[in-house]
């Protein structure tokens, strides 16, 4: 098995990008929520976790006509940063995938997801609704395929089989509940709010938790492998 240099530039850059994104993106989104004007979808007090989806932050103008320049700019910046950081992550993460097909799927679909995240920030719902939702769907599908490629691969240099099984079950349950809620809403069996806005945030938080775990694994690998010598870069 080919080994991975713990000092490889792409690996180190990926770790620092992920750490920066995990610190800055929540901050940008929190400020965007705090500065979100009232009046959208009948909510007077500003941003509502139970009535607004995350993409509502990116609207340049709200449903009642109120301009939203600050929150939309912060949302765009957060999504662009997320897209760049995840692209670096998938470029580095494929180094720890043994099977060639799984490696190509993880990298290709991961980059599709990364591009989609950036595109979500560049397509405000009030200006590009016709393509915003399809881009979001492609982003989710790309991310799911990339993550499944990691779970399907037998390589354990970065994370244990037990860790993989835990996250597979956890993310699978969260995604399954989201799918059921979307289906129930499509059949008009449940209302959109508060179920979908709240569970969308649960889905996003679950993926962020998995990314944090992956970052921890990358940091641990760099620390442990850095004590040894004889590594070759892919």
C-alpha positions in Angstrom: 0.0 0.0 0.0 1.3 3.4 -0.9 1.9 5.7 2.1 1.0 9.3 2.6 3.5 12.0 3.6 2.1 13.7 6.7 3.8 16.9 5.5 2.3 16.8 2.0 1.2 20.3 1.1 -2.4 19.3 0.2 -2.8 17.5 3.5 -1.6 20.4 5.6 -3.5 23.0 3.6 -6.6 20.9 3.9 -6.3 20.7 7.7 -5.8 24.4 8.1 -8.6 25.2 5.7 -11.0 23.0 7.6 -10.0 24.5 10.9 -10.5 28.0 9.5 -13.8 27.1 8.0 -15.1 25.5 11.2 -14.3 28.7 13.0 -15.3 31.3 10.5 -18.4 29.8 8.8 -20.5 29.5 11.9 -19.5 33.0 12.9 -20.5 34.4 9.5 -23.8 32.6 9.6 -24.5 33.6 13.2 -23.9 37.3 12.4 -26.0 36.9 9.3 -28.9 35.5 11.4 -28.5 38.3 14.0 -28.7 41.0 11.3 -31.4 39.4 9.3 -34.3 41.9 8.9 -37.8 41.1 10.2 -40.7 40.7 7.9 -39.8 37.6 5.8 -42.6 34.9 5.7 -44.5 36.8 8.3 -41.9 36.7 10.9 -41.5 40.1 12.6 -38.5 39.5 14.8 -35.9 38.6 12.2 -34.4 35.2 11.5 -36.4 32.2 12.8 -34.9 28.7 13.2 -38.3 27.1 12.9 -39.7 29.2 10.0 -36.7 30.0 7.8 -34.3 27.7 5.9 -30.6 28.5 5.9 -30.8 29.7 2.2 -33.2 32.5 3.3 -30.1 34.3 4.6 -28.9 34.6 1.1 -31.9 36.5 -0.2 -31.0 40.0 -1.4 -34.6 41.1 -0.8 -37.1 39.5 1.5 -40.7 38.5 0.7 -42.0 41.8 1.9 -39.6 43.8 -0.2 -37.1 44.6 2.6 -33.5 44.8 1.3 -31.1 42.3 2.9 -27.6 43.3 1.8 -25.6 42.5 4.9 -26.9 39.0 5.7 -26.9 38.0 2.0 -23.2 39.1 1.7 -22.3 37.2 4.8 -24.1 34.1 3.6 -22.4 34.2 0.2 -19.0 34.6 1.9 -19.7 31.6 4.2 -20.8 29.4 1.3 -17.8 30.3 -0.8 -15.4 29.6 2.1 -17.2 26.3 2.7 -16.9 25.3 -0.9 -13.2 26.0 -1.0 -12.5 24.2 2.3 -14.4 21.1 1.3 -12.7 21.0 -2.1 -9.3 20.9 -0.3 -10.7 18.3 2.1 -11.8 15.9 -0.6 -8.5 16.4 -2.5 -6.6 15.3 0.7 -9.1 12.7 1.9 -8.9 10.6 -1.3 -5.2 9.9 -0.3 -6.7 7.6 2.3 -8.9 5.6 0.0 -7.5 2.2 -1.2 -9.7 1.2 -4.1 -9.2 3.2 -7.3 -13.0 3.4 -8.1 -13.9 4.5 -4.6 -11.1 7.1 -4.7 -12.3 8.5 -8.0 -15.9 8.6 -6.8 -14.9 10.3 -3.5 -12.9 12.9 -5.2 -15.2 13.5 -8.2 -18.4 13.6 -6.2 -16.8 15.5 -3.4 -15.7 18.2 -5.8 -19.2 18.4 -7.3 -20.5 18.9 -3.7 -17.9 21.6 -3.1 -18.7 23.5 -6.3 -22.4 23.2 -5.4 -21.9 24.7 -2.0 -20.2 27.7 -3.5 -22.9 27.9 -6.2 -25.6 27.9 -3.5 -24.1 31.1 -2.1 -24.1 32.7 -5.6 -27.7 31.9 -6.4 -30.0 33.9 -4.1 -33.5 32.4 -3.7 -35.2 35.6 -4.6 -33.2 36.0 -7.8 -32.3 32.5 -9.0 -35.0 30.2 -7.4 -35.3 28.1 -10.6 -31.7 26.9 -10.3 -31.0 27.3 -6.5 -33.0 24.2 -5.5 -31.6 22.0 -8.3 -28.1 23.1 -7.3 -28.9 22.2 -3.7 -30.1 18.8 -4.7 -27.0 18.1 -6.8 -24.8 19.2 -3.9 -26.6 16.8 -1.5 -26.4 13.9 -3.9 -22.7 14.6 -4.6 -21.9 14.8 -0.9 -23.8 11.6 -0.2 -22.0 9.7 -3.0 -18.6 10.9 -1.8 -19.3 10.0 1.8 -20.6 6.5 0.8 -17.4 5.9 -1.2 -15.4 6.5 1.9 -17.6 4.1 3.9 -17.4 1.4 1.2 -13.6 1.5 1.1 -11.6 -0.8 3.5 -8.8 1.6 4.2 -8.3 2.2 7.9 -5.2 4.4 7.9 -7.3 7.4 8.9 -10.2 6.1 10.8 -11.3 2.7 12.2 -14.0 0.5 10.9 -16.0 1.1 14.1 -15.8 4.8 13.5 -16.9 4.4 9.9 -19.9 2.2 11.0 -21.0 4.7 13.7 -21.0 7.6 11.2 -22.7 5.6 8.5 -25.5 4.8 10.9 -25.8 8.2 12.3 -25.7 10.1 9.0 -28.0 7.5 7.4 -30.7 7.9 10.1 -30.6 11.7 9.9 -30.8 11.6 6.1 -33.6 9.1 6.2 -35.7 11.2 8.5 -35.1 14.2 6.2 -36.2 12.2 3.2 -39.3 11.1 5.0 -40.2 14.6 6.1 -39.7 15.9 2.5 -42.0 13.1 1.2 -44.7 13.8 3.8 -44.6 17.5 2.9 -44.8 16.7 -0.8 -47.9 14.6 -0.1 -49.3 17.5 2.0 -49.4 15.4 5.1 -47.3 17.8 7.2 -46.7 21.6 6.9 -43.4 22.9 5.7 -42.8 24.9 9.0 -41.4 24.0 11.5 -40.5 20.5 10.4 -38.3 21.0 7.4 -36.5 24.2 8.5 -35.6 22.5 11.8 -34.5 19.2 10.3 -32.6 20.9 7.6 -30.4 22.5 10.3 -30.1 19.1 12.0 -28.9 17.6 8.7 -26.4 20.4 8.3 -25.2 20.1 11.9 -24.7 16.4 11.5 -22.5 16.8 8.4 -20.5 19.5 10.2 -20.0 17.1 13.1 -18.7 14.5 10.7 -16.4 17.0 9.0 -15.1 17.9 12.5 -14.4 14.3 13.2 -12.6 13.9 9.8 -10.5 17.0 10.7 -9.6 15.4 14.0 -8.5 12.2 12.2 -6.4 14.2 9.8 -4.7 16.1 12.6 -4.1 12.8 14.5 -2.6 11.2 11.4 -0.2 14.2 10.9 0.8 14.1 14.5 1.4 10.3 14.7 2.9 9.8 11.2 5.0 12.9 11.5 7.0 11.1 14.2 8.1 8.5 11.6 10.1 8.7 8.4 10.1 7.2 5.0 6.7 8.5 3.7 6.1 9.0 0.0 3.6 11.5 -1.4 1.0 10.2 -3.8 
